[in-house]
C-alpha cells in the first residue's frame, strides 16, 4: 500500500478507475469486464454453494444469502457505512504502521486484527453464519464483500468459544469460505477450472534485486510447490526471476506460484502488482497476458487487497487474474511472515495436490493446521514425512523448517495469532 493512502484517496480514484474500466471493455475479449451480473447469473452461481452478498449501508447493512433461486435476507443493523469506514481506516492505519516498523508495531497490529475480526463476527459474520447453519453444506459458501468490506478478513471473524483449543471459534471453522468479485466471474472461473487439468508449474522464488528485503524461505516454499510437478515445473529464483522471464513463461503454465513481494495501490488498483527482478508486473500488465491457469498462488504481501469502494465488486490482483484467464487465486490481505507462510503453503499443496481437496478447502485446512498445532507437532509431522519419504515434503524443505522449529518451545502454539495464518484468502474456483 502506498504510504499515506486514505479512504478519501481511494474515493478520489473512482473516476480514473471508471475510465480505465471503460477502456478495457472496449477490447472485444473484455467486453464484460466488471459488468453487473443478472439474477440468472447469481442464481446459477449459487447452485453449487450459497452465494453471500454482504454490504454496509445507513442506518444498517444487509446480507443476501442466495441458494439457487431462493434468497434469504439477513439484517445487519449495526453494520453501518460509517462504522465500516471507521473500522477500515483504523485497520489500514495499523497495517501501515506495522509495515513501516514491524518490530515496534507487531503487538499493536495483532491487537488491531483481534479487534476488527471480533467486530466482524458480532456485526456481520455471526448473523450470516447463523442463517447459513448446516444448510451451508460441506461445499461451504462464497462471499461477495461489498465496498470497503473487501479490505477486511471476514473469514477470520471470531467469537469466544470455550470448547476450542484457542478459546475462539472463527468463521472458517464453521464452514469453508471463499470469495468472488461477482456471480458472473465466479461462474466463468468454475467453467475454466473444469476445463484445465493442472500439469505445468511456473514458480517464482525470492526475485532479486528488488526494493525490499530478501525472503529467506521463498526457495523452500517454491520447492514444496515444485514437488507436485517434478517433470513439468519451472522455478525462477533470484536474478533469474525477472519480470520479462515471468511474462514469457506464464502463458505456458497452468499453475503459478509466486513467492515474492507484492504491493497494493489502493489509490490506483490497476497499478498494484508483484515485485520481480529488474521491474514489476502490475495488474494492468497481467490483464494483457494470455493466461489459461487453474490456480495462481500469490504468496506475497497485500496481494488480495482491493482498490475501490464500489458497492458490488472490488478491483484487486485476484479480480484481475480472474479476468485474465485464471480460475482460482490464493492471495494475502496483509504483510505476511516468511516462515509461517512457507509452512502454510507447504501444507496447502499437500492438501490441494496430494489429497485432492478443492483449493478453498485446502487453504482452510492448512490455515487451521498452522494455527492449531504446536511447534513440536509441526516438527514431528515433518520428521515423519521425511522418514516415510513422502513426496509432498522434500527433505531440504523439511530441514529448513526443522532448523527453526527446533529452536522454539515444543509445547507452544507459535502461529496461533491471526497475523500468522489469517491473511490468505481464496478467490474464484
Secondary structure, DSSP 8 states (H G I E B T S, - for coil): --TT--HHHHHHTHHHHHHHHHHHHTSGGGTTTT----HHHHHHHTTTSEEEEEE-BSS-EEEEEEETTEEEEEEETT-BHHHHHHHHHHHHHHHHHHHH-HHHHHHHHHHHHHHHHHHHIIIIIHHHHHHHGGGG-TT-EEEEE-GGGGGS-GGG-EEE-TTSTTSEEEHHHHS-EEE-S-HHHHHHHHHHHHH-----EEEEEEESS-SS---TTHHHHHHHHHGGGSSSEEEEEETT-BHHHHHHHHTT-SEEEEESEEE--TTSGGG-EEEEBTEEEEHHHHTTS---EEEEEEESTTTT------SS---SHHHHHHHHTEEEEEEESS---HHHHHHHHHHHHIIIIIS---HHHHHHHHHHHHHHS-HHHHHHHHHHHHHTT-TTS-HHHHHHHHHHHTTS-TT--TT-SHHHHSSEEEEE-
